[in-house]
Structures are given as C-alpha cells and as structure tokens.
Amino acid sequence: MPSFLSLITQIDHNFFTRNGKALPSPPDVSARAQWLHEKAPYSILAHGTGADPHFIYANQYALSCFKYTPEELLQLPSRLSAAPQDRSERERLLHDVTLNGIAYHYTGPRVDKYGNTFTIYDGVVWRLTQEDGTPLGQAALFWLKETERPDWYTGVK
C-alpha cells in the first residue's frame, strides 16, 4: 500500500485533473502533502475499488470526525460511514461520480465509530485513478460546519 504522503499527493493530483484546482490550502503552505494530511481544516477520505470498498486514506481531520484510529478506519468498508437508512443516498452519489468523474455540493448525514450522527457539508467526491488511468477508487472532501471557512478558502468550483 502506498504511503499516506504518496496517496494524498495522488488524491490532490486527481482533484486538480477533475476540477482544475488543487485541494484548498493557504497560498504559502510548504510541504503541501503533509499539510493536507495533518492540518487541513476539512476532511479528505478515499476508498478503493471493489464491490464493498474499504477506506484507503483519511486525513487527521477526517479521523477526528469519524473518531476512528487510522488502523480502524483503514479496515472499515466505506459504506459504514453512513447509517443504514442513509446508504442508498450515498450510493446514488457514488454512482453519479462513477458516471461523471466528480460531484459537488453534497450535504448529508454520516455516522461515527460510536453510532453518533453528524452532518457533512459542501462535499465534493471524485474518481481516483493511477497515473496510467487504472481505477484506484473515489475520494471525498467535506466540511464539518455549514458555512464557516478559512479566510484563504476561495471555493472549489
């Protein structure tokens, strides 16, 4: 499995390819991959391919939202990030991403390790591919607050 730095770099590259902008960050950030992994004020997650894909990446902010350790989250099927009654809506979103490459402005409920529901806002989900075009999975960015954003944030679309 690739290291978290190479994975977040791949996720960022795929986001740029599909969106025309890199993942949001302050203009003067150095060690970009490390910043996205450790300090981004929004969640970045990715799951692999397959019938019941497991998470392959989560930044520190995502881990704090879902309350899993990195080891726990990376063993979790991504469908379990939504409560049973919310999974069909999540599947519709993922199907849209499969068809169109990227989906914007998703808001919906998610569930943490302890079964507590929280809302994700302004989500973006996009297809991940390796350099040669081989499917790698799907990635997501979301905010935990509905409107609060850093001063440097200029949007993603």
C-alpha positions as CSV (number, residue, x, y, z in Angstrom):
1,M,0.0,0.0,0.0
2,P,1.4,3.5,-0.8
3,S,2.4,5.7,2.0
4,F,0.0,8.4,3.2
5,L,2.1,11.1,1.6
6,S,2.1,9.5,-1.8
7,L,-1.6,8.7,-1.5
8,I,-2.6,12.3,-0.6
9,T,-0.4,13.6,-3.4
10,Q,-2.3,11.2,-5.8
11,I,-5.7,12.4,-4.4
12,D,-4.7,16.0,-4.8
13,H,-3.5,15.4,-8.4
14,N,-6.7,13.7,-9.3
15,F,-8.7,16.5,-7.8
16,F,-6.8,19.0,-9.9
17,T,-7.3,16.9,-13.0
18,R,-11.1,16.7,-12.5
19,N,-11.7,20.2,-11.0
20,G,-9.0,22.5,-12.4
21,K,-7.9,23.5,-8.9
22,A,-5.8,21.8,-6.3
23,L,-7.3,20.8,-2.9
24,P,-7.8,24.0,-0.9
25,S,-4.9,25.3,1.1
26,P,-3.3,28.6,2.1
27,P,-1.2,30.1,-0.7
28,D,2.0,30.0,1.3
29,V,1.8,26.4,2.6
30,S,5.0,24.4,2.3
31,A,5.2,20.6,2.5
32,R,1.7,20.5,0.8
33,A,1.0,16.8,1.2
34,Q,2.0,16.9,4.9
35,W,-0.3,19.9,5.4
36,L,-3.2,18.3,3.7
37,H,-2.7,15.2,5.8
38,E,-2.1,16.8,9.2
39,K,-3.5,20.4,9.2
40,A,-6.3,20.7,6.6
41,P,-9.4,22.1,8.3
42,Y,-11.7,19.8,6.3
43,S,-11.9,16.0,5.8
44,I,-10.2,14.2,3.0
45,L,-11.1,10.5,2.6
46,A,-10.7,7.8,-0.1
47,H,-11.9,4.3,-0.6
48,G,-10.6,1.7,-3.0
49,T,-12.4,-0.3,-5.7
50,G,-14.5,-3.4,-5.5
51,A,-18.0,-4.4,-4.6
52,D,-17.6,-3.3,-0.9
53,P,-14.7,-0.9,-0.9
54,H,-12.7,-0.2,2.2
55,F,-11.2,3.2,3.1
56,I,-7.6,3.5,1.9
57,Y,-7.0,7.0,3.2
58,A,-8.2,9.5,5.8
59,N,-6.5,12.8,6.8
60,Q,-6.3,13.8,10.5
61,Y,-9.5,15.9,10.3
62,A,-11.5,13.0,8.9
63,L,-10.2,10.7,11.6
64,S,-11.4,13.3,14.2
65,C,-14.8,13.4,12.6
66,F,-15.4,9.7,12.5
67,K,-13.5,9.0,15.7
68,Y,-11.6,6.0,14.4
69,T,-7.9,5.3,14.7
70,P,-6.1,5.2,11.3
71,E,-5.8,1.4,11.7
72,E,-9.5,1.0,12.4
73,L,-10.7,3.3,9.6
74,L,-8.4,1.6,7.0
75,Q,-10.2,-1.8,7.8
76,L,-13.7,-0.3,7.5
77,P,-15.9,-0.7,4.5
78,S,-16.7,2.9,3.4
79,R,-20.5,2.1,3.3
80,L,-20.4,2.0,7.1
81,S,-19.6,5.8,7.2
82,A,-23.3,6.2,6.7
83,A,-26.2,4.9,8.8
84,P,-28.2,2.1,7.2
85,Q,-31.1,4.4,6.3
86,D,-28.7,6.9,4.6
87,R,-26.7,4.4,2.5
88,S,-29.0,4.5,-0.6
89,E,-28.4,8.2,-0.9
90,R,-24.7,7.7,-0.5
91,E,-24.8,5.0,-3.2
92,R,-26.6,7.4,-5.6
93,L,-23.9,10.0,-5.1
94,L,-21.1,7.4,-5.7
95,H,-22.8,6.2,-8.8
96,D,-23.0,9.8,-10.1
97,V,-19.3,10.1,-9.5
98,T,-18.6,6.9,-11.4
99,L,-20.6,8.3,-14.4
100,N,-19.4,11.9,-14.3
101,G,-16.0,11.8,-12.6
102,I,-16.9,14.4,-9.9
103,A,-19.9,15.6,-7.9
104,Y,-20.1,18.9,-6.0
105,H,-22.1,20.4,-3.1
106,Y,-23.1,17.2,-1.3
107,T,-24.6,17.6,2.2
108,G,-25.8,14.6,4.2
109,P,-25.6,12.6,7.4
110,R,-22.7,10.4,8.4
111,V,-22.1,8.2,11.4
112,D,-19.1,8.0,13.7
113,K,-17.5,4.9,15.3
114,Y,-19.9,5.2,18.3
115,G,-23.1,5.5,16.1
116,N,-23.4,9.3,16.6
117,T,-24.8,11.1,13.5
118,F,-23.1,14.2,12.2
119,T,-23.7,16.2,9.0
120,I,-21.1,16.8,6.3
121,Y,-21.4,20.0,4.2
122,D,-20.3,21.1,0.8
123,G,-18.9,17.7,-0.1
124,V,-17.0,17.0,-3.3
125,V,-16.5,13.4,-4.4
126,W,-14.3,12.5,-7.3
127,R,-12.9,9.5,-9.1
128,L,-9.4,8.4,-8.4
129,T,-7.1,6.9,-11.0
130,Q,-3.5,5.9,-11.1
131,E,-1.1,7.6,-13.5
132,D,-1.9,5.0,-16.2
133,G,-5.6,5.5,-15.8
134,T,-6.3,2.4,-13.8
135,P,-9.1,3.0,-11.3
136,L,-7.9,3.5,-7.7
137,G,-11.3,4.4,-6.1
138,Q,-13.1,7.5,-5.1
139,A,-12.1,10.4,-2.8
140,A,-14.1,12.9,-0.9
141,L,-13.6,16.3,0.7
142,F,-16.1,17.7,3.2
143,W,-16.5,20.4,5.8
144,L,-18.0,19.8,9.3
145,K,-19.6,23.3,9.5
146,E,-22.2,24.6,7.1
147,T,-20.7,28.0,6.3
148,E,-17.5,28.6,8.4
149,R,-14.4,28.6,6.1
150,P,-10.9,29.9,6.5
151,D,-10.1,33.3,5.0
152,W,-7.9,31.8,2.3
153,Y,-10.6,29.5,1.1
154,T,-11.9,30.5,-2.4
155,G,-14.1,27.6,-3.1
156,V,-13.6,24.5,-5.3
157,K,-15.7,25.2,-8.3
